[in-house]
Amino acid sequence: QVQVVESGGGLVQAGGSLRLSCAASGIPFSISTMGWYRQAPGKERELVAEIASGGSGNYADSVKGRFTNSRDNAKNTVYLQMSSLKPEDTAVYYCNVQWFVFRRNSYWGQGTQVTVSS
């Protein structure tokens, strides 16, 4: 059974930091690409950052230099360290796991709310 669980969201003042965690089970974590997405009210879900199985990754332009995505394959967990937060970072943040074995497999977590006050 696949489980993807995010944690670490909350309320923070502008300029502050938060670290999100995403723990996944029931998946081949070491070969999975892990992605962080966010969705603000009235907006489409957008990719924030992703990290491939080998550790390479990319970031949305809006978070480059402020967010750092990392993974711990021993703990089946990916982390999103968010610094210098801005009110426009306010959104529900979702973790997505994907891997390819015969076909594309993709699962989402339930999301965690991040609210940045000005």
C-alpha positions as CSV (number, residue, x, y, z in Angstrom):
1,Q,0.0,0.0,0.0
2,V,1.4,3.3,-1.1
3,Q,1.5,6.1,1.5
4,V,2.8,9.7,0.9
5,V,2.6,11.9,4.0
6,E,3.7,15.6,4.2
7,S,4.4,17.4,7.4
8,G,5.9,20.7,8.6
9,G,3.6,23.3,7.3
10,G,2.4,26.2,9.4
11,L,2.2,29.9,9.8
12,V,5.3,32.0,9.5
13,Q,6.1,35.6,9.1
14,A,7.6,37.0,5.9
15,G,11.4,36.4,5.9
16,G,11.1,33.3,8.0
17,S,11.8,29.6,7.3
18,L,10.0,26.3,7.3
19,R,11.0,22.8,6.5
20,L,8.6,20.4,4.9
21,S,9.0,16.7,5.0
22,C,7.5,14.0,2.8
23,A,7.7,10.4,3.9
24,A,6.8,7.7,1.4
25,S,6.2,4.1,1.9
26,G,5.2,1.2,-0.3
27,I,7.2,2.6,-3.2
28,P,10.6,2.0,-4.7
29,F,11.9,5.2,-3.2
30,S,15.4,5.0,-4.4
31,I,14.3,5.0,-8.1
32,S,11.6,7.6,-7.6
33,T,11.5,11.2,-8.6
34,M,10.1,13.3,-5.7
35,G,8.4,16.5,-6.4
36,W,7.0,19.4,-4.4
37,Y,4.0,21.2,-5.9
38,R,1.9,24.0,-4.5
39,Q,-1.6,25.4,-5.1
40,A,-2.7,28.8,-3.9
41,P,-6.4,29.7,-3.8
42,G,-7.8,30.3,-7.3
43,K,-4.6,29.2,-8.9
44,E,-3.4,26.1,-10.7
45,R,-1.1,23.6,-9.0
46,E,2.5,24.4,-9.9
47,L,5.8,22.6,-9.6
48,V,8.0,24.1,-6.9
49,A,11.0,21.7,-6.9
50,E,11.8,18.1,-7.8
51,I,14.7,15.8,-7.2
52,A,15.5,12.7,-9.2
53,S,16.7,9.4,-7.9
54,G,20.3,10.4,-8.5
55,G,20.0,13.6,-6.6
56,S,19.7,16.0,-9.6
57,G,16.9,18.4,-9.4
58,N,15.3,21.7,-10.5
59,Y,13.4,24.5,-9.0
60,A,10.7,27.0,-10.1
61,D,12.3,30.4,-10.9
62,S,10.2,31.9,-8.1
63,V,11.9,29.9,-5.4
64,K,15.5,29.5,-6.7
65,G,18.0,30.6,-4.1
66,R,15.4,30.4,-1.3
67,F,14.3,26.8,-1.3
68,T,16.4,23.7,-1.1
69,N,15.1,20.2,-1.9
70,S,16.9,17.1,-0.5
71,R,16.3,13.5,-0.1
72,D,17.3,10.8,2.4
73,N,16.9,7.4,0.7
74,A,17.6,5.6,3.9
75,K,14.5,7.2,5.5
76,N,12.4,7.3,2.3
77,T,11.9,11.0,3.0
78,V,12.4,14.2,1.0
79,Y,12.7,17.6,2.5
80,L,12.0,21.1,1.3
81,Q,13.8,23.7,3.2
82,M,12.1,27.1,2.6
83,S,13.9,30.3,3.6
84,S,13.2,34.0,3.0
85,L,9.5,33.2,2.7
86,K,7.2,35.6,1.1
87,P,3.4,36.1,1.3
88,E,3.2,34.8,-2.3
89,D,4.6,31.5,-1.1
90,T,1.3,30.9,0.8
91,A,-0.3,27.7,-0.6
92,V,-1.1,24.1,0.1
93,Y,2.1,22.2,-0.6
94,Y,1.8,18.7,-2.1
95,C,4.4,15.9,-2.4
96,N,4.4,13.8,-5.5
97,V,6.3,10.5,-6.1
98,Q,6.8,9.1,-9.6
99,W,8.6,6.1,-10.9
100,F,8.7,4.1,-14.1
101,V,8.4,0.3,-14.0
102,F,6.6,-0.9,-17.1
103,R,4.5,2.2,-16.8
104,R,4.4,5.6,-15.1
105,N,3.4,5.4,-11.4
106,S,2.4,8.6,-9.6
107,Y,1.0,9.2,-6.1
108,W,0.2,12.4,-4.2
109,G,0.2,13.3,-0.6
110,Q,-2.7,15.0,1.1
111,G,-1.0,18.4,1.3
112,T,0.2,20.7,4.0
113,Q,-0.7,24.3,4.4
114,V,1.9,27.0,4.4
115,T,0.8,30.5,5.3
116,V,3.3,33.4,5.2
117,S,2.1,36.6,6.8
118,S,3.3,40.0,5.8
